[in-house]
Structures are given as structure tokens and as C-alpha cells.
Amino acid sequence: MYRIGLFSKFTRITVKALRWYEETGLLAPEWTDPVSGYRYYSSSQLPDAHRIVSLRQCGFTLEEIRLILAGRDTERLLERKKAELEKEARDASARLLSIHHYLESLCADPVMAYTVAVKELPAVLVYSKRITVSSYDDYFTVIPEIGAAVTRANPQLACAEDPPYCFIMYHDGEFRERDIDVEFCEAVTARGVETDGIVFKNIARVPEAACVLHKGPYSSLALAYSAVFKWIEDNHRIPGGCPRESYIDGIWNRGTAEDEWLTEVQVPLAAGRPAG
């Protein structure tokens, strides 16, 4: 028989933990001296003590360990813990890659670092028009014309402001410099009269999208696209929808100071990750 202190040294379980295990009925002493109150453990209890240490290191709760020691739901509990740990490992790997990309971007350009954030894109009601433009320069004439047509047909229509969401979806699925298949969308508070190829529709919520902020002229947006698609590839993710450009600051509120324009590139992500 071993006093609690010696048993603690054998098992690498603290005396405090052994007393807690006793109180909770997980591992009680073989015998307690009724006069001195000294607790004694036997060598036959060492296997259970080692199993408790091993299971605790695996992340099991005391209640789960109690069930496993009793031989109840052992396989189910082990499979569930295995799945939890695998998910934690994937999440930790993704966080490490994000830190790696952050450090890379800081070293490459400390002024404008392309930091990728994964976030949800909300469901929105929009008015939209799908067109093919010859180049990005067309935006400066085409988009105001769409807004003017909507206003003429719907003078009381209000754009969403909480938050505002004005964006272009790229149906080509990739960055192109010429002959671009785009859909201009503006979030609104209600449906209105459709006119001149402009429609009102609901766009579904996107659970996950890889997003980067680009500060500067639209002519250098290719750098932002390169950064976000590199992140997607490095993190073994798959694009799950049309890329978007969300216009936060632009010519309408920053004037012609292109260096102050702020655009968020948003690439929806498919659920899960490819095998391998």
C-alpha cells in the first residue's frame, strides 16, 4: 500500500487532483486510516490512474473518463474526441497559415498589407443589372447610368444604410482586364419598378468568404485578387461563387483622390476542404 504522496509521485497526479478524484468517485483510495485519516492506494490501482492521466491528456472530461473506465460508450466517446481533435488541428493549421500570410505581406509591403479575413456575407435585397463591359474604365459611366435609371423609375426607393452594400459580382469567376461579365448590385430596403434591364432580387447569405481590403485605384485591384486567391490555394479551400468587389469609398465620397478609394474583394468559399 502507498500513502497518497508516494502514489502521487508514481502516477504523476497531484495530491490535490487525487483528492478531487476521490470526491467525485473517479478514483478512491483503497483504504483510509480511520484514526489518522491517511489515504492509502494499492499497486492494483496504478493501471486506472495511468488511464486517467492518458485520457486527460487526450482532452476528456472527468465525466467522460468515468464512462470510459466503466466500459460505457467507449468507442463512441473516442471517435467523437478524435473528430474534435482533428477539427482543432485543421483550425490551428489555418490560423498558422493566416499568420504566415500576414508576415509575408508585411515584409513585402508594410504600407498596404493584404490581410485575408474569412467572414459571412449577409443576405441582401438588391437592384441589379448584368452587363459586359469592355474595361474597368466603363464603370465610371455605366454605374451612374444604372443608378439614374433606378431613381427615375423609383423616386422614393431608399438604399440600405445599415450597412450600405454596393458591389459588383464577376460571373467570369476570375480577374479579367477586358470584356468582363459583371453584375452591378446595390442593396435596397424594398423592391421597386424594374426598368431598362434592371431587376430586383434577393441574394442569399454566403456563410464564408475570403476577403481583402484594397486601398487605391481600381487599376491595381489585380494585386488584391492575387493575394486572396493565393490564400485560398495555400489554405486548400475552393472558391464557391462569383467574386465580388464591395465599394466602401470611391469617387462619390472621396472625389478623384484614387489613393483614398477603398474596395473589399470578396470571394465566396465552398464548404469543407478538398481531400489531400
Secondary structure, DSSP 8 states (H G I E B T S, - for coil): -EEHHHHHHHHT--HHHHHHHHHHTSS--SEE-TTT--EEE-GGGHHHHHHHHHHHHTT--HHHHHHHHTTSSHHHHHHHHHHHHHHHHHHHHHHHHHHHHHHHHHHH-SSS----EEEEE--EEEEEEEEEESSGGGHHHHHHHHHHHHHHH-TT--B--SS--EEEEETTSS--SSSEEEEEEEEBSS----BTTBEEEEE--EEEEEEEEEES-GGGHHHHHHHHHHHHHHTT--B-S--EEEEEE-HHHHTT-GGG-EEEEEEEB-SS----
